[in-house]
Every structure is written in structure tokens, then in C-alpha cells.
Amino acid sequence: MEPLFSIGEMAKKSQLSIQRLRYYDKIGLLVPAFTDPTSGYRYYKTAQEEQLNLIQALQYMGFSLQELKQYLDKNTSESLPDLLIKYQQKLMDEEARIARKKWLIDRYQGLLKRETDSTKPLTTARLLLTEPLLTPVHVDILNDPDFHQEVQKTVSHLGLSKSYQQFPGYCVLDGQTYLFIELDHSIGAPGERRLLSSERQAFVTPQNWKTPSENENYLLQETVAWINQELVRGYSYETKLTFE
């Protein structure tokens, strides 16, 4: 006759409580091989120890007791591989979630650093919006010779020579396109619109700006110009501008 383990022995082997084994019996997850009708004592076969080990392993993987019961009820050679494939997919989904969380952490750490950097004082005395240029439609505007001719005409009109770190900065305001140039206190131009306030933002949005009102706009600052033999530098972040 095959030896049987008492519920106490099974609890000791599995390091589970007797109450947990009784609960497994109640829900039909692990029913004892024999229950004494007089005393009510539960006894388990040796094979059930392996079954219990599998239950514990699958629970650790994150499967619910209901899922485990469905698997054990099928008890086919195909059901366990299917269950493991399902667990593998869960792991892949979890890895993707973890990767996104790490990405968000890196992003916001960078954002906090940029916000800290943005507290440094600006050396610029004045920001000038020039006469209207062409209206940008898409990113190819940066390769449009007509656009650059307009930029050159405006810079020449102001008596400046130009040099770019990346691309000329421009913005859309009141439905028209303007070139952005930083100017010294001593430089002026007819009809200029001076900056009253500037709120730095961390990320650049080079296209598809939306104007909240007539006096507000988002401007990509990347233009630099030579003024009186001095290089006036631009910035590579998005800035919220308010004009008088």
C-alpha cells in the first residue's frame, strides 16, 4: 500500500500552514487522497507533494488560485506549457512596464536638472521679433532657400551679420512668421516688440506651435547673431514669451 502523509506532515514538508492546506481542500485545488470519515483527518500521497510544489511555484509566478485550479482540472500534457507561455508573456509585459518606468524616471530626472539649470541668470538684454517672414508649414521650411533669403534680408536690414549654431529660430505670432534675434541694449529697430517676461520650459517644440492669445507664443530659440563683433548666442529650449 502506498504510504500516506498526514496534513501536519504535508504542512511541514511544504512550509505551509495546516489552515492553508485545508483551504486548498475546500476550494478543490488540492484534495487529500484520503480523509478519515470518523476523525476527519486528511492524508496525502507522495505525488501530491510534487503537485503542491507546482502550485507554490505557479503562485509565486503570479497566477491566481482560480487559474491554477483550471490548469489542474485539465491536467493534460499541453496545459502546463500553455500556462508557462502565458507566464512568459506576463513577464514580457512586466519588463515593458519596468522599462517605461525607468524611462520616465530618466526623463523627469533630466527635466529636474534642466529646471535647475534654467534658474541661472540670462545674459540677454533684449529679444527682438523682426518684420514678418514666410509662414512655416512643415520642417522642410528649414531647407527652403526662400526662407533663408528672407532671414538674410531681415538680418541685413538690421545691420547685422549672421551665424547659426543650428537653425534660425522663428515663431508664429498673430498669424505671421517672425525671425528671432537676441540684441544688445544699444541695438534698436523701428517697430520692435520687446520681451516683457520669459518662462523657460524644458523641451523643444520646433513645429506646430499654437498661439494661446495675441500676446503669447511658444518660440524655439536657436538663432545666434554677430553684433559689433560679439557673438550673441541662442538657446535650445522652448520659451513662453509675452510681448507688450
VEXLO-374494 format. One record per residue (C-alpha): residue number from 1; x negated, y negated, z; residue in three letters. Coordinates in steps of 0.1 Angstrom, whole numbers, padded with zeros to 4 digits, always signed. Example, Ala and Ser with C-alpha at 12.3 -4.5 7.8 and 13.67 -1.06 7.14 Angstrom:
<rs>
> lumdo,c1,c2,c3,seba
> 1,-0123,+0045,+0078,ALA
> 2,-0137,+0011,+0071,SER
</rs>
This chain:
<rs>
> lumdo,c1,c2,c3,seba
> 1,+0000,+0000,+0000,MET
> 2,-0013,-0034,-0009,GLU
> 3,-0023,-0054,+0021,PRO
> 4,-0003,-0085,+0031,LEU
> 5,-0013,-0118,+0048,PHE
> 6,+0008,-0134,+0074,SER
> 7,+0018,-0170,+0069,ILE
> 8,-0007,-0180,+0096,GLY
> 9,-0035,-0162,+0077,GLU
> 10,-0025,-0178,+0044,MET
> 11,-0024,-0212,+0060,ALA
> 12,-0059,-0207,+0074,LYS
> 13,-0073,-0195,+0041,LYS
> 14,-0058,-0224,+0021,SER
> 15,-0063,-0250,+0049,GLN
> 16,-0026,-0259,+0046,LEU
> 17,-0001,-0261,+0074,SER
> 18,+0024,-0235,+0081,ILE
> 19,+0051,-0261,+0076,GLN
> 20,+0038,-0268,+0041,ARG
> 21,+0040,-0231,+0031,LEU
> 22,+0075,-0229,+0045,ARG
> 23,+0084,-0259,+0023,TYR
> 24,+0069,-0242,-0008,TYR
> 25,+0091,-0212,+0000,ASP
> 26,+0122,-0234,+0004,LYS
> 27,+0118,-0251,-0030,ILE
> 28,+0108,-0218,-0047,GLY
> 29,+0073,-0229,-0055,LEU
> 30,+0055,-0201,-0036,LEU
> 31,+0079,-0175,-0023,VAL
> 32,+0064,-0149,+0001,PRO
> 33,+0060,-0114,-0012,ALA
> 34,+0079,-0101,+0018,PHE
> 35,+0100,-0117,+0046,THR
> 36,+0108,-0096,+0076,ASP
> 37,+0146,-0095,+0079,PRO
> 38,+0145,-0092,+0116,THR
> 39,+0118,-0117,+0127,SER
> 40,+0118,-0139,+0096,GLY
> 41,+0080,-0137,+0093,TYR
> 42,+0066,-0144,+0059,ARG
> 43,+0039,-0123,+0043,TYR
> 44,+0019,-0129,+0011,TYR
> 45,+0000,-0107,-0014,LYS
> 46,-0037,-0113,-0023,THR
> 47,-0027,-0125,-0057,ALA
> 48,-0006,-0152,-0042,GLN
> 49,-0037,-0167,-0026,GLU
> 50,-0050,-0174,-0061,GLU
> 51,-0017,-0188,-0071,GLN
> 52,-0018,-0212,-0041,LEU
> 53,-0053,-0223,-0050,ASN
> 54,-0040,-0231,-0085,LEU
> 55,-0011,-0251,-0070,ILE
> 56,-0035,-0271,-0049,GLN
> 57,-0058,-0278,-0079,ALA
> 58,-0029,-0289,-0101,LEU
> 59,-0016,-0311,-0073,GLN
> 60,-0050,-0327,-0070,TYR
> 61,-0048,-0334,-0107,MET
> 62,-0017,-0354,-0101,GLY
> 63,+0011,-0330,-0111,PHE
> 64,+0043,-0331,-0092,SER
> 65,+0057,-0301,-0073,LEU
> 66,+0086,-0301,-0098,GLN
> 67,+0061,-0299,-0128,GLU
> 68,+0042,-0271,-0110,LEU
> 69,+0074,-0251,-0104,LYS
> 70,+0084,-0254,-0141,GLN
> 71,+0050,-0241,-0150,TYR
> 72,+0051,-0212,-0125,LEU
> 73,+0087,-0203,-0136,ASP
> 74,+0074,-0199,-0172,LYS
> 75,+0043,-0180,-0161,ASN
> 76,+0031,-0175,-0197,THR
> 77,-0004,-0174,-0211,SER
> 78,+0004,-0205,-0231,GLU
> 79,+0019,-0226,-0203,SER
> 80,-0014,-0232,-0184,LEU
> 81,-0033,-0245,-0215,PRO
> 82,-0004,-0268,-0223,ASP
> 83,-0005,-0281,-0187,LEU
> 84,-0042,-0287,-0189,LEU
> 85,-0038,-0305,-0222,ILE
> 86,-0012,-0327,-0206,LYS
> 87,-0036,-0334,-0177,TYR
> 88,-0063,-0343,-0202,GLN
> 89,-0040,-0368,-0218,GLN
> 90,-0032,-0383,-0184,LYS
> 91,-0070,-0386,-0178,LEU
> 92,-0075,-0404,-0211,MET
> 93,-0046,-0428,-0203,ASP
> 94,-0061,-0435,-0169,GLU
> 95,-0095,-0441,-0183,GLU
> 96,-0080,-0466,-0208,ALA
> 97,-0063,-0483,-0179,ARG
> 98,-0095,-0484,-0159,ILE
> 99,-0114,-0497,-0189,ALA
> 100,-0088,-0525,-0193,ARG
> 101,-0090,-0534,-0156,LYS
> 102,-0128,-0536,-0159,LYS
> 103,-0125,-0558,-0190,TRP
> 104,-0101,-0581,-0171,LEU
> 105,-0125,-0583,-0142,ILE
> 106,-0153,-0592,-0165,ASP
> 107,-0131,-0618,-0183,ARG
> 108,-0120,-0635,-0152,TYR
> 109,-0155,-0635,-0137,GLN
> 110,-0166,-0652,-0168,GLY
> 111,-0137,-0676,-0165,LEU
> 112,-0145,-0685,-0130,LEU
> 113,-0181,-0691,-0140,LYS
> 114,-0171,-0713,-0168,ARG
> 115,-0147,-0732,-0145,GLU
> 116,-0177,-0737,-0121,THR
> 117,-0198,-0749,-0150,ASP
> 118,-0171,-0773,-0161,SER
> 119,-0174,-0792,-0128,THR
> 120,-0208,-0805,-0140,LYS
> 121,-0205,-0842,-0150,PRO
> 122,-0201,-0851,-0186,LEU
> 123,-0228,-0873,-0202,THR
> 124,-0205,-0885,-0229,THR
> 125,-0193,-0921,-0225,ALA
> 126,-0166,-0921,-0252,ARG
> 127,-0148,-0897,-0275,LEU
> 128,-0137,-0912,-0309,LEU
> 129,-0109,-0900,-0332,LEU
> 130,-0117,-0912,-0367,THR
> 131,-0095,-0920,-0396,GLU
> 132,-0073,-0891,-0407,PRO
> 133,-0089,-0863,-0428,LEU
> 134,-0074,-0834,-0446,LEU
> 135,-0049,-0812,-0429,THR
> 136,-0064,-0778,-0419,PRO
> 137,-0043,-0749,-0429,VAL
> 138,-0064,-0719,-0421,HIS
> 139,-0100,-0710,-0411,VAL
> 140,-0112,-0714,-0447,ASP
> 141,-0110,-0751,-0442,ILE
> 142,-0145,-0749,-0427,LEU
> 143,-0157,-0737,-0461,ASN
> 144,-0137,-0763,-0481,ASP
> 145,-0160,-0788,-0499,PRO
> 146,-0133,-0814,-0499,ASP
> 147,-0130,-0812,-0461,PHE
> 148,-0168,-0817,-0457,HIS
> 149,-0167,-0846,-0482,GLN
> 150,-0141,-0863,-0461,GLU
> 151,-0162,-0857,-0430,VAL
> 152,-0192,-0872,-0447,GLN
> 153,-0172,-0902,-0459,LYS
> 154,-0160,-0909,-0423,THR
> 155,-0194,-0905,-0407,VAL
> 156,-0209,-0928,-0433,SER
> 157,-0181,-0953,-0428,HIS
> 158,-0191,-0954,-0391,LEU
> 159,-0228,-0959,-0400,GLY
> 160,-0239,-0925,-0386,LEU
> 161,-0259,-0896,-0399,SER
> 162,-0246,-0862,-0390,LYS
> 163,-0260,-0829,-0378,SER
> 164,-0239,-0799,-0367,TYR
> 165,-0246,-0772,-0342,GLN
> 166,-0219,-0750,-0356,GLN
> 167,-0189,-0765,-0374,PHE
> 168,-0175,-0800,-0374,PRO
> 169,-0148,-0804,-0347,GLY
> 170,-0114,-0816,-0358,TYR
> 171,-0079,-0818,-0344,CYS
> 172,-0043,-0823,-0355,VAL
> 173,-0026,-0853,-0339,LEU
> 174,+0007,-0869,-0349,ASP
> 175,+0007,-0845,-0379,GLY
> 176,-0026,-0857,-0393,GLN
> 177,-0062,-0843,-0390,THR
> 178,-0090,-0862,-0373,TYR
> 179,-0127,-0857,-0371,LEU
> 180,-0141,-0856,-0335,PHE
> 181,-0173,-0875,-0327,ILE
> 182,-0189,-0884,-0294,GLU
> 183,-0200,-0920,-0292,LEU
> 184,-0223,-0942,-0270,ASP
> 185,-0208,-0971,-0251,HIS
> 186,-0224,-0995,-0275,SER
> 187,-0207,-0980,-0306,ILE
> 188,-0172,-0991,-0316,GLY
> 189,-0150,-0987,-0346,ALA
> 190,-0118,-1005,-0358,PRO
> 191,-0087,-0988,-0347,GLY
> 192,-0104,-0962,-0325,GLU
> 193,-0084,-0942,-0300,ARG
> 194,-0103,-0938,-0268,ARG
> 195,-0101,-0909,-0244,LEU
> 196,-0084,-0916,-0211,LEU
> 197,-0087,-0881,-0195,SER
> 198,-0102,-0847,-0203,SER
> 199,-0092,-0814,-0187,GLU
> 200,-0117,-0787,-0195,ARG
> 201,-0104,-0752,-0204,GLN
> 202,-0124,-0720,-0207,ALA
> 203,-0116,-0706,-0241,PHE
> 204,-0119,-0720,-0277,VAL
> 205,-0088,-0720,-0299,THR
> 206,-0101,-0732,-0333,PRO
> 207,-0069,-0729,-0352,GLN
> 208,-0031,-0732,-0349,ASN
> 209,-0030,-0759,-0323,TRP
> 210,+0003,-0771,-0312,LYS
> 211,+0008,-0807,-0302,THR
> 212,+0029,-0809,-0270,PRO
> 213,+0037,-0846,-0274,SER
> 214,+0025,-0876,-0293,GLU
> 215,-0003,-0882,-0268,ASN
> 216,-0015,-0847,-0261,GLU
> 217,-0035,-0823,-0282,ASN
> 218,-0060,-0794,-0280,TYR
> 219,-0093,-0802,-0296,LEU
> 220,-0122,-0779,-0304,LEU
> 221,-0154,-0798,-0295,GLN
> 222,-0183,-0786,-0316,GLU
> 223,-0194,-0817,-0335,THR
> 224,-0227,-0834,-0329,VAL
> 225,-0240,-0867,-0345,ALA
> 226,-0272,-0887,-0346,TRP
> 227,-0266,-0922,-0331,ILE
> 228,-0296,-0946,-0331,ASN
> 229,-0320,-0917,-0335,GLN
> 230,-0304,-0899,-0305,GLU
> 231,-0287,-0866,-0308,LEU
> 232,-0252,-0867,-0292,VAL
> 233,-0242,-0831,-0285,ARG
> 234,-0208,-0814,-0288,GLY
> 235,-0192,-0787,-0267,TYR
> 236,-0178,-0752,-0274,SER
> 237,-0147,-0751,-0252,TYR
> 238,-0112,-0762,-0255,GLU
> 239,-0103,-0796,-0240,THR
> 240,-0070,-0811,-0233,LYS
> 241,-0070,-0848,-0244,LEU
> 242,-0048,-0877,-0235,THR
> 243,-0051,-0908,-0256,PHE
> 244,-0040,-0944,-0250,GLU
</rs>
